[in-house]
Amino acid sequence: MINETHDTSITSLYKELGIRKEVLKFGREIEAGLKERFAAIDEVAEYNQLKVIHAMQKNQVSEGCFHYASGYGYNDAGRDTLEDVYASVFHTQSALVRPQITCGTHALALALSANLRPGDELLSPVGKPYDTLEEVIGIRPSKGSLAEYGISYSQVELLSDGTFDYENIRKAIHENTKLVTIQRSKGYQTRPSFSVKQIGELISFVKEIRPDIICMVDNCYGEFVETIEPSDVGADLVVGSLIKNPGGGLAPIGGYIAGRKDLIEACGYRLTSPGLGKEVGASLGVMQSFYQGLFLAPTVTASALKAAIFAANIYEKLGFFVVPNGSESRHDIIQAVTFGKPEGVIEFCKGIQAAAPVDSFVTPIPWAMPGYDSDVIMAAGAFVQGSSIELSADGPIKPPYAVYFQGGLTWHHGRLGILMSLEYLVRKGVVVL
């Protein structure tokens, strides 16, 4: 229990940070009803923590794995062992985990370009992909896109309730269909994110039609949210970014691809060079951060989930449309809140920025960010630039004017961020308590 004197001290600190008592009171009332949800999240985190530790012990991670490696990177034991650890965590034959993979979009582009050839077709059975992938695929023309290399693309829209349109997916699969890409998270859409169970059902459906089709899952924002991963339900490749969930807030850069050995080998050759593959690519001193970040990832992800659920319940109570809603099961760390007007998105992001430990004095503004078709506002006062496992929020300035909140290395910081977002919305008159 927090005694009265200490509670007063906490209230005083919130006041110094700029949170009015009405906002704090409203937040505490919402939080009081979330104890059971938070306990369930902690159980998942415990399971995943044990899974990661087991993988590290199984592959005999040692102090020597943290040593600096440079140049070609031949025999970089830390790098090679880490890839074995990732393969164990995701229950796959192999993995590619490198600082040379710059972001999640790069990891996805790498997996696609490594395993598709001219004349092949890429199919998305989950509708439109994330904005930055549109240029990778060639939906929006771009230099070096898959379309420029003669790789075609088709997509099947989701049904109105956000579920898979199996009838039209079957029709879309033909002899040139080589790879199916499944985006687990919602991206800049207000559709539901998919559970691992749902993804497994979709993969089974595709494999029944054509067992040779490669099924790839964009796993960004979903790692460690559940006790199983898409690779446990038939995915041939799972792909993600290390500055999201699996990096635990410590990885300064990097991405991963885990899956079937032959597909991972192809990714290695695409990342470096034919004939070289996974044998080269020095770790350049980041291995300790990669290992320790993975070690912390289950509990960090749990903190981010608690913040997302807190946000959902806060804004749902205030009458805004939220996805997922306050009581739905969670399959990623992203929380969407639709305000219906740009001021809501902008003020929310200002509040998240003001709660940051880094650059809290900076005011985020919408700008023409590369890879997007509209101005985007991003709030991220992070220790690692663009790290969306850290407290962050962003959204395109276009209808329906939804903001996408994610991250929080600790629950207490996540709570502060949401309270600060509410504070800014109250100040602007977008919200009345």
Secondary structure, DSSP 4 states (H G I P E B T S, - for coil): ---HHHHHHHHHHHHHHT--HHHHHHHHHHHHTTHHHHHHHHHHHHHHHHHHHHHHHHTT--GGGGS---TT-TT-HHHHHHHHHHHHHHT-SEEEEETTS-SHHHHHHHHHHHH--TT-EEEETTSS--HHHHHHHTSS--TT-TGGGT-EEEE-PPPTTS---HHHHHHH--TTEEEEEEE-S--SS-SPPPPHHHHHHHHHHHHHH-TTSEEEEE-TTTTTTSSS-GGGGT-SEEEEETTSGGGTTT--S-EEEEE-HHHHHHHHHHHS-TTTGGG----TT-HHHHHHHHHHHHHHHHHHHHHHHHHHHHHHHTT-EEES-TTS--SSS-EEEE-SSHHHHHHHHHHHHHT-SSSTT-----B--TT-SS-EEEE---SSTT-TTSSEEEEESSTT-EEEEE--SSHHHHHHHHHHHHHHHHHHTS---
